[in-house]
Amino acid sequence: MRNLSSQKILKDEECFEIIRKKLHKDSMEDFSLITYEVVPIDEVNGFMGQYFTLKATVASPQSPLETRNINFFTKLPPPMTSPLYDFIQNYGAFKKEVALYTTVFPEVLDSSDKRYIPECFLGLEDDVIVLEDMAHCGYEMTDKFKPFDFEHCKILMKTLARFHAKSLIFEELYQKSLHDKYSHCMQETLWPLKDGRAKATFDAAVKGIVSLIDLIPELDEEQRKTFSKKVNDLCADHTNKLLPSMKHKNVLCHGDLWANNILFKYDIDEKPVECCLIDFQLARYNPPVHDILCFLQFTTMRQLREKHSKELFKIYYKSMTEALEEAGLNISTVFPWDEFLESIEDLRVMCIIHGVLNIPIMLLESAAVNKYFLNEPELLENILYVDRTPLLCEQMKHVPQYRDRIMDTLLELYDHVAG
C-alpha cells in the first residue's frame, strides 16, 4: 500500500518512466524533465479509489525555454482505513482493472481504439494505475444529476458497439472465449456469489430499495406491499443473472456505465462528438445488452427510454456491423439481429432491477459522498453491510433531483412487474 504523502504516491523512477513512455508515443525521444508533482483531485467522482493527477513539465534540450505540460490520471485503492479497502481486496476489483489495462486491452484493442479507452502508462496489481488524463485531452464529465439526452446516448451507443465488437472479433480470430483466456479478470467484483461481505452488501442494497418503495406516493399501502414482495423475489437470484449467459452471446462488458464513468468531447456548438469509457473495476463477461440497458437505466429518464430506445438499439447495431465488417466479419453470422432483440427482451427487467439497486448510491449528492465515503468509516460500514435506508431516505427528502430519478425508475419497474 502506498504512502499518501504526495511525494510518495509515485516513486521518482516510476514518474520518469511514465513520462518517457508518453513522450516516446508522441515522438519526443529527447527531453528534460523540469518538474513534476502528484496532487489529489479534490472532487470525489468515484467510490472505489483515491484519485490524483500527475503533473509534469518537460522541455526539449534544443529549445529549453519552450516547455510542455503533461498530465496523467492516477488512481490508488481506497485507504486501508475504509471498509471499501477490504471489499476491493477480497473481490479483486482493483486487481481486475489493472489486469484489463495491462493484459487484455493491449491484445484485444488496437491503436484506433485509444480514443475511447485511456492509455495505461503504469499498472501495478493492488497498488496503482496511471492513465492518460482524458480531461487534459479535452474530454469532460457531465453533471450526474442531469439525465443524458438523445445526442449523448447516440455517441455512447456508437462507442460501446465498437468496444463490444472487439470481443467478438477476438473470439472469431482465436476461436476461444475471452472468459477462458482471461479468466483471472472476468470474475464478478460487485456481488460475487459468495457468503459474507458480498452477500451482506447485496442484502443492504435490497433493503434500501424496499424502504424507498414505502415512499412512492402513487401507490397505496397494498400496492406497496405487493411491489416490495415482488422486488424481494426478483432480487433473490439477481446475482446469478450477472454470470455469463448460457443462452446469449457474451462480450467483455464495462459493467458500470453511469455518468461519472463516461467522458465526452464537444464541438464548438457544445454538441457531443466523442466519448471515452473509464473505470473498469466492475467489468463483466455478459451479453452486450447488459451494458446497453444498464447504461440507459443509469443515465436517462423513462421518457427518453420509451421514445428513443429502439432507435438507439439500431444505432448500436449499425456501428457494430461496421466494426465487424472492418475485420472481415459478417454480423448476420456472428451476432444476428434477431438474437440481439431476443436478448433485449430476456434481460430488460433484470437490468431495470440492476439500475434500481445501483442508482441510489450513484446519485448521492457530494456532501453525502464526502460524509459517508471519506470522513466517517463507521457510517460507510453500515450502509455497505447493514442497511442503506437512513441514507437513501434522507436523500429522497432533501434532494429533489435525486427523488425524481429514483421515483422514475421505481415506477418503471412497478409497471413491468407488478402493475
C-alpha positions as a printed NumPy array, in Angstrom:
array([[  0.   ,   0.   ,   0.   ],
       [  1.37 ,   3.381,  -0.99 ],
       [  2.26 ,   6.151,   1.406],
       [ -0.088,   9.035,   0.709],
       [  2.477,  11.709,   1.28 ],
       [  2.082,  13.465,  -2.072],
       [  5.735,  12.868,  -2.877],
       [  5.462,   9.105,  -2.259],
       [  2.329,   8.204,  -4.225],
       [  4.628,   7.573,  -7.18 ],
       [  8.346,   6.908,  -6.96 ],
       [ 10.726,   9.158,  -8.863],
       [ 11.746,   6.375, -11.23 ],
       [  8.095,   5.5  , -11.882],
       [  7.248,   9.084, -12.753],
       [ 10.193,   9.377, -15.101],
       [  9.288,   6.118, -16.852],
       [  5.629,   7.181, -17.232],
       [  6.675,  10.483, -18.774],
       [  9.247,   8.77 , -21.014],
       [  6.581,   6.375, -22.354],
       [  4.228,   9.245, -23.09 ],
       [  6.845,  11.302, -24.905],
       [  8.059,   8.286, -26.862],
       [  4.475,   7.768, -28.01 ],
       [  4.411,  11.422, -29.076],
       [  7.742,  11.004, -30.919],
       [  9.649,  13.207, -28.488],
       [ 12.585,  10.952, -27.627],
       [ 14.934,  13.596, -26.269],
       [ 13.595,  15.632, -23.363],
       [ 14.481,  17.044, -19.994],
       [ 12.139,  16.736, -17.036],
       [ 11.88 ,  20.135, -15.408],
       [  9.437,  19.386, -12.61 ],
       [  6.622,  17.081, -11.581],
       [  4.144,  16.709,  -8.738],
       [  1.287,  14.42 ,  -7.737],
       [ -1.732,  16.315,  -6.447],
       [ -5.047,  14.995,  -5.129],
       [ -8.223,  15.56 ,  -7.114],
       [-10.485,  17.408,  -4.701],
       [-13.861,  16.408,  -6.06 ],
       [-14.924,  12.816,  -5.406],
       [-16.241,  11.385,  -8.678],
       [-15.937,   7.683,  -7.869],
       [-16.455,   5.387,  -4.924],
       [-13.783,   2.725,  -5.285],
       [-10.464,   4.523,  -5.163],
       [ -8.346,   7.583,  -4.394],
       [ -7.698,   9.933,  -7.281],
       [ -4.694,  12.116,  -8.163],
       [ -3.155,  13.987, -11.065],
       [  0.494,  13.553, -12.   ],
       [  1.533,  16.935, -13.435],
       [  4.814,  17.171, -15.303],
       [  6.659,  19.924, -17.147],
       [  9.211,  18.944, -19.785],
       [ 11.348,  20.662, -22.401],
       [ 13.442,  19.718, -25.382],
       [ 17.176,  20.272, -24.928],
       [ 17.161,  22.086, -28.284],
       [ 14.548,  24.57 , -27.002],
       [ 14.886,  24.629, -23.209],
       [ 12.712,  27.724, -22.844],
       [  9.783,  26.09 , -24.659],
       [  8.188,  23.945, -22.005],
       [  5.332,  21.465, -22.309],
       [  2.877,  20.431, -19.588],
       [  1.648,  16.81 , -19.391],
       [ -0.988,  15.419, -17.055],
       [ -1.768,  11.818, -16.066],
       [ -4.713,  10.453, -14.101],
       [ -3.56 ,   8.377, -11.128],
       [ -5.714,   6.009,  -9.076],
       [ -4.967,   4.112,  -5.886],
       [ -7.202,   1.667,  -3.999],
       [ -9.288,   3.121,  -1.149],
       [ -7.331,   3.858,   2.045],
       [ -6.82 ,   0.928,   4.406],
       [ -8.988,   2.709,   6.979],
       [-12.012,   2.492,   4.65 ],
       [-14.369,  -0.534,   4.685],
       [-14.158,  -0.402,   0.885],
       [-10.475,  -1.354,   1.037],
       [-11.202,  -4.823,   2.409],
       [-14.091,  -5.296,  -0.01 ],
       [-11.98 ,  -4.434,  -3.063],
       [ -9.103,  -6.577,  -1.827],
       [-11.348,  -9.568,  -1.152],
       [-13.127,  -9.486,  -4.505],
       [-10.306,  -8.165,  -6.664],
       [-11.856,  -5.068,  -8.252],
       [ -8.653,  -3.016,  -8.425],
       [ -6.59 ,  -6.041,  -9.437],
       [ -9.083,  -6.722, -12.245],
       [ -8.817,  -3.209, -13.63 ],
       [ -5.019,  -3.371, -13.663],
       [ -5.175,  -6.73 , -15.463],
       [ -7.591,  -5.377, -18.076],
       [ -5.359,  -2.402, -18.838],
       [ -2.096,  -4.332, -18.858],
       [ -3.03 ,  -7.717, -20.379],
       [ -6.456,  -7.67 , -22.077],
       [ -6.723,  -4.266, -23.732],
       [ -3.255,  -4.391, -25.346],
       [ -4.173,  -7.676, -27.049],
       [ -7.849,  -7.088, -27.839],
       [ -7.88 ,  -3.385, -28.761],
       [ -5.841,  -1.646, -31.441],
       [ -4.456,   1.868, -31.831],
       [ -7.713,   3.225, -33.266],
       [ -9.461,   2.342, -30.009],
       [ -7.258,   4.585, -27.896],
       [ -9.716,   7.45 , -28.3  ],
       [-12.357,   5.737, -26.178],
       [-10.2  ,   3.853, -23.666],
       [ -7.481,   5.826, -21.825],
       [ -3.988,   4.56 , -22.434],
       [ -2.334,   2.959, -19.416],
       [  1.219,   4.034, -18.582],
       [  1.612,   2.136, -15.292],
       [ -0.457,  -0.619, -13.715],
       [  0.626,  -2.423, -10.563],
       [ -1.648,  -5.036,  -9.033],
       [ -3.487,  -3.835,  -5.891],
       [ -1.262,  -0.764,  -5.924],
       [ -1.656,   1.954,  -8.584],
       [ -2.93 ,   2.738, -12.075],
       [ -1.645,   5.684, -14.12 ],
       [ -3.641,   6.573, -17.232],
       [ -3.812,   9.191, -19.928],
       [ -5.588,  12.204, -18.432],
       [ -8.6  ,  12.426, -20.735],
       [ -9.638,  15.756, -19.223],
       [ -6.296,  17.115, -20.427],
       [ -7.258,  15.76 , -23.875],
       [-10.491,  17.742, -23.981],
       [-12.943,  15.232, -22.5  ],
       [-15.406,  16.325, -19.814],
       [-17.509,  14.657, -17.155],
       [-21.204,  15.523, -17.246],
       [-23.376,  16.508, -14.295],
       [-24.592,  13.157, -12.957],
       [-27.911,  14.713, -11.921],
       [-28.653,  15.821, -15.478],
       [-30.105,  12.886, -17.448],
       [-28.458,  12.194, -20.789],
       [-30.266,  13.428, -23.888],
       [-30.529,  11.563, -27.189],
       [-27.31 ,  13.052, -28.622],
       [-25.21 ,  11.863, -25.689],
       [-26.833,   8.415, -25.855],
       [-26.164,   8.178, -29.593],
       [-22.435,   8.846, -29.154],
       [-22.234,   6.293, -26.356],
       [-24.036,   3.631, -28.422],
       [-21.6  ,   4.041, -31.315],
       [-18.6  ,   3.841, -28.988],
       [-19.942,   0.931, -26.961],
       [-20.7  ,  -1.062, -30.111],
       [-17.102,  -0.751, -31.285],
       [-15.839,  -1.742, -27.824],
       [-18.082,  -4.823, -27.708],
       [-17.192,  -5.719, -31.3  ],
       [-13.564,  -6.205, -30.24 ],
       [-14.607,  -9.173, -28.084],
       [-16.439, -10.796, -30.991],
       [-13.532, -10.159, -33.369],
       [-11.016, -11.61 , -30.905],
       [-13.1  , -14.73 , -30.316],
       [-13.705, -15.3  , -34.025],
       [ -9.995, -14.879, -34.735],
       [ -8.717, -17.145, -31.966],
       [-11.765, -19.436, -31.648],
       [-11.548, -19.061, -27.896],
       [-13.681, -17.062, -25.49 ],
       [-12.259, -14.072, -23.664],
       [-13.632, -15.594, -20.48 ],
       [-11.479, -18.699, -20.948],
       [ -8.335, -16.851, -21.992],
       [ -8.543, -14.112, -19.36 ],
       [-10.464, -15.806, -16.553],
       [ -8.293, -14.008, -13.987],
       [-10.006, -10.709, -14.787],
       [-13.542, -11.759, -15.726],
       [-14.759, -12.561, -12.223],
       [-17.707, -10.731, -10.656],
       [-16.429,  -7.971,  -8.358],
       [-19.601,  -6.192,  -7.205],
       [-21.817,  -9.015,  -5.96 ],
       [-19.933, -12.294,  -6.374],
       [-21.731, -15.499,  -5.432],
       [-20.094, -15.748,  -2.053],
       [-21.289, -15.598,   1.506],
       [-20.058, -12.991,   3.939],
       [-19.467,  -9.41 ,   2.919],
       [-20.58 ,  -9.667,  -0.703],
       [-23.949, -11.083,   0.33 ],
       [-24.272,  -8.506,   3.119],
       [-23.637,  -5.711,   0.61 ],
       [-26.293,  -7.028,  -1.745],
       [-28.802,  -7.521,   1.078],
       [-28.198,  -3.946,   2.257],
       [-28.898,  -2.69 ,  -1.272],
       [-32.165,  -4.639,  -1.473],
       [-33.241,  -3.448,   1.968],
       [-32.629,   0.148,   0.915],
       [-34.763,  -0.249,  -2.209],
       [-37.647,  -1.816,  -0.318],
       [-37.583,   1.128,   2.084],
       [-37.934,   3.526,  -0.864],
       [-40.986,   1.692,  -2.135],
       [-42.783,   2.876,   1.01 ],
       [-42.202,   6.456,  -0.183],
       [-43.922,   6.118,  -3.577],
       [-46.949,   8.448,  -3.366],
       [-48.598,   6.969,  -6.472],
       [-49.075,   3.58 ,  -4.765],
       [-51.422,   2.688,  -1.945],
       [-50.408,   0.52 ,   1.003],
       [-51.48 ,  -2.759,  -0.575],
       [-49.697,  -1.954,  -3.854],
       [-46.504,  -1.105,  -1.97 ],
       [-46.688,  -4.365,  -0.064],
       [-47.185,  -6.379,  -3.266],
       [-44.395,  -4.489,  -5.043],
       [-41.964,  -4.985,  -2.14 ],
       [-42.562,  -8.737,  -2.179],
       [-42.071,  -8.851,  -5.937],
       [-38.791,  -6.942,  -5.689],
       [-37.513,  -9.265,  -2.972],
       [-38.46 , -12.287,  -5.086],
       [-36.759, -10.901,  -8.206],
       [-33.62 ,  -9.975,  -6.291],
       [-33.307, -13.483,  -4.858],
       [-31.498, -14.707,  -7.972],
       [-30.18 , -11.391,  -9.291],
       [-26.548, -12.231,  -8.624],
       [-26.924, -15.433, -10.675],
       [-28.07 , -13.318, -13.604],
       [-24.809, -11.372, -13.502],
       [-22.932, -14.523, -14.517],
       [-22.087, -15.125, -18.196],
       [-25.189, -16.117, -20.133],
       [-25.663, -19.733, -21.169],
       [-28.186, -18.659, -23.836],
       [-26.894, -15.432, -25.38 ],
       [-23.525, -14.449, -26.811],
       [-21.299, -12.719, -24.24 ],
       [-18.705,  -9.963, -24.614],
       [-16.469,  -8.035, -22.272],
       [-18.911,  -5.507, -20.798],
       [-17.881,  -2.351, -18.965],
       [-20.437,  -3.194, -16.266],
       [-20.744,   0.255, -14.698],
       [-21.758,   2.781, -17.359],
       [-23.103,   5.641, -15.281],
       [-22.471,   9.333, -15.887],
       [-19.172,   9.608, -13.988],
       [-17.633,   6.74 , -15.963],
       [-18.309,   8.291, -19.389],
       [-16.39 ,  11.378, -20.546],
       [-17.489,  13.411, -23.568],
       [-15.717,  15.683, -26.026],
       [-17.773,  18.525, -27.533],
       [-17.603,  20.614, -30.702],
       [-17.8  ,  24.416, -30.803],
       [-21.595,  24.205, -30.659],
       [-21.42 ,  22.15 , -27.438],
       [-22.646,  19.064, -29.25 ],
       [-21.077,  15.768, -28.085],
       [-18.868,  14.252, -30.77 ],
       [-16.833,  11.58 , -28.941],
       [-16.902,   9.747, -25.632],
       [-14.416,   7.848, -23.52 ],
       [-15.078,   4.967, -21.102],
       [-13.272,   4.917, -17.755],
       [-13.228,   2.789, -14.575],
       [-13.42 ,  -0.92 , -15.414],
       [-13.444,  -2.335, -11.879],
       [-16.9  ,  -3.895, -12.359],
       [-16.321,  -5.267, -15.879],
       [-18.207,  -8.474, -16.681],
       [-18.445, -11.14 , -19.378],
       [-22.124, -10.69 , -20.254],
       [-24.456, -10.234, -23.226],
       [-23.882,  -6.81 , -24.848],
       [-27.38 ,  -5.66 , -23.91 ],
       [-26.377,  -5.787, -20.24 ],
       [-24.227,  -2.707, -20.88 ],
       [-26.78 ,  -1.106, -23.2  ],
       [-29.814,  -1.462, -20.945],
       [-27.978,  -0.69 , -17.694],
       [-26.47 ,   2.412, -19.288],
       [-29.961,   3.635, -20.204],
       [-31.215,   2.953, -16.678],
       [-28.229,   4.658, -15.046],
       [-28.186,   7.816, -17.167],
       [-31.607,   8.577, -18.683],
       [-35.23 ,   9.137, -17.729],
       [-38.025,   6.776, -18.64 ],
       [-39.463,   9.222, -21.158],
       [-36.291,   9.098, -23.267],
       [-36.048,   5.317, -22.963],
       [-39.599,   4.842, -24.198],
       [-39.199,   7.341, -27.043],
       [-35.707,   6.523, -28.316],
       [-34.647,   3.01 , -27.203],
       [-35.496,   1.3  , -30.491],
       [-33.6  ,   3.939, -32.464],
       [-30.618,   3.668, -30.127],
       [-30.602,  -0.122, -30.494],
       [-30.421,   0.318, -34.276],
       [-27.583,   2.844, -33.972],
       [-25.672,   0.415, -31.758],
       [-26.215,  -2.492, -34.135],
       [-25.237,  -0.456, -37.211],
       [-21.975,   0.606, -35.537],
       [-21.209,  -2.968, -34.541],
       [-21.967,  -4.103, -38.093],
       [-19.426,  -1.608, -39.426],
       [-16.788,  -2.616, -36.852],
       [-17.166,  -6.3  , -37.727],
       [-17.081,  -5.572, -41.463],
       [-13.775,  -3.745, -40.998],
       [-12.447,  -7.005, -39.542],
       [-13.86 ,  -9.043, -42.419],
       [-16.762, -10.488, -40.413],
       [-20.463, -10.627, -41.222],
       [-22.684,  -9.672, -38.296],
       [-25.547, -11.842, -39.552],
       [-23.483, -14.924, -38.733],
       [-21.596, -13.579, -35.698],
       [-24.413, -11.737, -33.908],
       [-27.765, -11.849, -35.776],
       [-30.301,  -9.047, -35.272],
       [-32.99 , -11.462, -34.047],
       [-30.673, -12.773, -31.332],
       [-29.881,  -9.216, -30.31 ],
       [-33.586,  -8.364, -29.976],
       [-34.281, -11.565, -28.058],
       [-31.537, -10.77 , -25.57 ],
       [-33.059,  -7.323, -25.013],
       [-36.39 ,  -8.851, -24.071],
       [-34.796, -11.508, -21.87 ],
       [-32.614,  -9.061, -19.901],
       [-34.852,  -5.993, -19.779],
       [-36.39 ,  -6.487, -16.31 ],
       [-33.111,  -7.733, -14.839],
       [-31.36 ,  -4.552, -15.999],
       [-34.115,  -2.318, -14.629],
       [-33.605,  -4.044, -11.264],
       [-29.854,  -3.577, -11.575],
       [-30.494,   0.117, -12.094],
       [-32.845,   0.319,  -9.12 ],
       [-30.218,  -1.317,  -6.906],
       [-27.324,   0.911,  -8.029],
       [-28.726,   4.356,  -8.858],
       [-29.442,   5.327,  -5.214],
       [-25.702,   5.216,  -4.46 ],
       [-24.541,   6.631,  -7.805],
       [-26.705,   9.746,  -7.394],
       [-25.778,  10.647,  -3.822],
       [-25.124,  14.364,  -3.516],
       [-21.494,  15.358,  -2.951],
       [-21.943,  16.226,   0.739],
       [-23.285,  12.735,   1.423],
       [-20.476,  11.124,  -0.579],
       [-17.852,  13.047,   1.383],
       [-19.517,  12.237,   4.694],
       [-20.035,   8.517,   4.128],
       [-17.198,   7.565,   1.785],
       [-14.407,   9.823,   3.014],
       [-14.924,  11.119,   6.513],
       [-16.842,   8.606,   8.626],
       [-15.86 ,   4.959,   8.014],
       [-18.323,   3.638,  10.588],
       [-21.218,   5.157,   8.638],
       [-19.878,   3.629,   5.424],
       [-19.633,   0.25 ,   7.139],
       [-23.309,   0.447,   7.988],
       [-24.573,   1.424,   4.528],
       [-22.325,  -1.134,   2.844],
       [-23.127,  -4.131,   5.007],
       [-26.217,  -3.436,   7.103],
       [-28.864,  -1.029,   5.807],
       [-28.881,   1.89 ,   3.384],
       [-32.347,   3.019,   4.44 ],
       [-31.449,   6.097,   6.563],
       [-29.076,   7.491,   3.924],
       [-31.394,   6.895,   0.972],
       [-34.459,   8.261,   2.743],
       [-32.505,  11.347,   3.764],
       [-31.514,  11.957,   0.14 ],
       [-35.097,  11.422,  -1.029],
       [-36.279,  14.047,   1.434],
       [-33.694,  16.748,   0.775],
       [-32.504,  16.327,  -2.856],
       [-35.303,  16.859,  -5.435],
       [-33.209,  15.695,  -8.415],
       [-32.373,  12.51 ,  -6.537],
       [-36.016,  11.884,  -5.681],
       [-37.162,  12.45 ,  -9.271],
       [-34.686,   9.928, -10.7  ],
       [-35.391,   7.283,  -8.054],
       [-39.153,   7.557,  -8.435],
       [-38.838,   7.438, -12.219],
       [-37.024,   4.097, -12.214],
       [-39.069,   2.561,  -9.378],
       [-42.357,   3.307, -11.131],
       [-40.974,   1.888, -14.365],
       [-40.076,  -1.331, -12.559],
       [-43.524,  -1.396, -10.934],
       [-45.234,  -1.183, -14.31 ],
       [-43.12 ,  -4.067, -15.62 ],
       [-43.534,  -6.471, -12.737],
       [-46.473,  -5.508, -10.541],
       [-48.662,  -3.046, -12.401]])
